[in-house]
Amino acid sequence: MPIKKLTEAEVQLLNSKVGLHALLKNKKVNLQNALREATYLTTLKKKQEALITLQNWVIDNDKKVVILFEGRDAAGKGGAIRRLTEYINPRHFRIVALDVPSDDERKQWFFQRYINQLPKPGEIVLFDRSWYNRAVVEPVNQFCTEREYEIFMSHVNDFEKMLIESDTHLIKFYFSINKEEQAKRFREIKKNPLKRWKMTAVDERAQELWDDYSRYKTKMFERTNSAHAPWLIIDANDKWKARLKTIDHVLENIPYNE
């Protein structure tokens, strides 16, 4: 197979610090993989610089931003959140990943513990799973009753409309992967001693319950993809593309001044 001739821009990219690292980090040199990685990292850095500008606008203008990350287990939500927040000011954003509700929280209005986590003026809050647990994860795993599910589904659009009308910017992401990719990522997690903690009892049953998750996911989109708070479905089979698309959507949908 003939070797592809590199353009001048590609040569410059490979000679950069990022390019040289991508090129030489493995014993076996692969030009195309190195180019792809260097392009991704260079593009990511530019978008992360824009996120700093966006956050400064949020802080200076007392804006409130809520970003929801939903999707199947191992879909890459956490990785996207880390890239989105990597360089912004940690004093002005929070990542919320709520644990199983306490007995008191179970007796409260369902949305109450999420309301307690909403941003103050000048703050960005990112939910690594959100109130939409009740739309998919809880009914699939029988953590809620059918009545509790229906009550949630009948309230959530109005709840989000109230949020937006209180001058809160709301973005909803759903990270979508196929069944084979999820199985592959589960295998990688189990083999990595630094990541095994990520596997929960719910994760262990995700492949077995794949069709149930799909059914409830479809119902969630049908009933909660509202005009005021639409979903953006991210094709997350390619982690790098998913992360860049996520940041692009945030930059495009929050009206900050560059």
Beta strands, then each sheet from edge to edge (+ up, - down):
strand 1: 64-71
strand 2: 93-96
strand 3: 123-128
strand 4: 168-176
strand 5: 231-235
sheet 1: 2+ 3+ 1+ 4+ 5+
end
